[in-house]
Amino acid sequence: MIADIQYFDNRPITTEEFIDVLTRSTLSERRPVSEPDRVARMLEHANVLVTAWKGDLLVGVSRALTDFSFCCYLSDLAVDEAFQHQGIGKELIRRTHVASGEETTLILLAAPKAIGYYPKIGMEKYEHCFRINRKV
């Protein structure tokens, strides 16, 4: 893990900072970054926001929705490509789980490029997931 990375729980970030790190992580390929108002609502309604910073630069973010007692859906995990493979994503997930309550089950849907990552950090693949796609 990088020693000079600082982590914060629920430190406010701007819509622009969020879009920027989504872009630097490639997660922007699957997020509505061309709709800043929608991205702002994503931030506004998250229960847990854990961020990773190198100085004043946001290099990682975990955004989650939780009931703080049974389940936590980790909706966004983004780490700047220049800072990947250094333990930042794993630490963001750990801190998200702690912030949501360790009695919660943390779940996520993996981005196609990240499917191989999650088992490497100890997450269990679960085959019984269902979804209804967005209308827009």
C-alpha positions in Angstrom: 0.0 0.0 0.0 1.2 3.5 -0.7 2.3 5.3 2.5 1.3 8.8 1.4 -2.3 8.0 0.4 -4.8 9.4 2.9 -8.3 7.9 3.3 -11.4 9.7 4.4 -14.9 8.5 5.3 -17.7 10.8 4.0 -15.5 13.7 3.1 -17.5 15.7 0.6 -16.3 15.7 -3.0 -17.5 17.8 -5.9 -19.3 16.4 -8.9 -16.3 17.4 -11.0 -13.8 15.6 -8.8 -16.0 12.4 -8.9 -16.3 12.6 -12.7 -12.6 13.2 -13.0 -11.6 10.1 -11.0 -14.3 8.0 -12.8 -12.6 9.0 -16.0 -9.1 8.4 -14.8 -10.2 4.9 -13.7 -12.1 4.0 -16.9 -15.3 3.5 -14.8 -16.7 6.5 -16.8 -17.4 4.1 -19.6 -20.3 2.8 -17.5 -21.4 5.9 -15.7 -23.4 8.9 -16.8 -20.5 11.4 -16.7 -22.0 13.5 -19.5 -24.9 14.2 -17.1 -23.4 16.2 -14.2 -26.8 16.7 -12.5 -27.4 13.0 -12.4 -23.9 12.3 -11.1 -24.5 15.0 -8.4 -27.6 13.0 -7.3 -25.5 9.8 -7.2 -23.2 11.5 -4.7 -26.0 13.2 -2.8 -27.9 10.0 -2.1 -25.0 7.7 -1.2 -24.9 6.5 2.4 -21.2 5.8 2.4 -18.4 7.6 0.5 -14.8 6.6 1.1 -12.1 8.5 -0.7 -8.4 8.1 -1.3 -6.2 11.2 -1.8 -2.6 11.8 -2.8 -2.2 15.4 -1.6 -5.0 17.3 -3.2 -5.6 14.7 -5.9 -8.6 12.4 -5.5 -7.1 9.0 -6.7 -9.9 6.6 -5.5 -13.5 6.5 -4.4 -15.9 3.9 -3.1 -19.6 4.9 -3.1 -22.2 2.7 -1.4 -25.8 2.4 -0.4 -26.5 0.6 2.9 -29.1 0.1 5.6 -26.2 -0.2 8.1 -27.5 -3.5 9.5 -27.9 -6.1 6.9 -26.7 -5.2 3.4 -24.4 -2.8 1.7 -24.3 -2.3 -2.1 -21.0 -1.0 -3.3 -22.1 0.9 -6.4 -18.8 2.5 -7.5 -15.2 1.5 -6.9 -12.9 3.7 -8.9 -9.1 4.0 -8.7 -7.1 6.2 -11.0 -5.3 3.8 -13.4 -2.0 5.4 -12.5 -2.5 4.3 -8.9 -3.9 0.8 -9.5 -2.2 -2.4 -8.3 -1.1 -0.7 -5.0 -3.8 -1.8 -2.6 -6.0 1.3 -2.8 -9.1 -0.5 -4.1 -8.8 -3.2 -1.4 -8.5 -0.6 1.3 -11.4 1.4 0.0 -13.6 -1.8 0.1 -12.4 -2.6 3.6 -13.2 0.9 4.8 -16.6 0.9 3.1 -17.5 -2.4 4.8 -16.4 -1.0 8.2 -18.4 2.2 7.6 -21.5 0.3 6.6 -21.3 -2.0 9.6 -19.4 -5.2 9.5 -22.6 -7.1 10.2 -23.7 -6.1 6.7 -23.1 -8.3 3.6 -21.2 -6.2 1.1 -22.2 -6.8 -2.5 -21.3 -5.3 -5.9 -21.6 -5.9 -9.6 -18.1 -6.1 -11.2 -17.2 -4.0 -14.2 -16.2 -6.4 -17.0 -12.5 -5.3 -16.7 -12.5 -6.0 -13.0 -14.1 -9.5 -12.8 -10.7 -11.1 -12.0 -9.8 -8.5 -9.4 -12.4 -9.3 -6.7 -11.5 -13.0 -6.1 -7.9 -12.0 -5.7 -8.8 -9.8 -2.7 -10.9 -12.4 -1.0 -14.4 -11.7 -2.3 -16.7 -14.6 -3.1 -18.3 -14.8 -6.5 -22.0 -15.3 -6.2 -24.0 -16.8 -9.2 -27.5 -15.9 -8.1 -27.8 -12.2 -9.0 -30.7 -10.7 -11.0 -31.4 -7.2 -12.3 -33.8 -5.0 -14.2 -32.0 -2.7 -16.6 -32.4 1.0 -16.7 -35.0 2.5 -19.0 -32.6 5.4 -19.9 
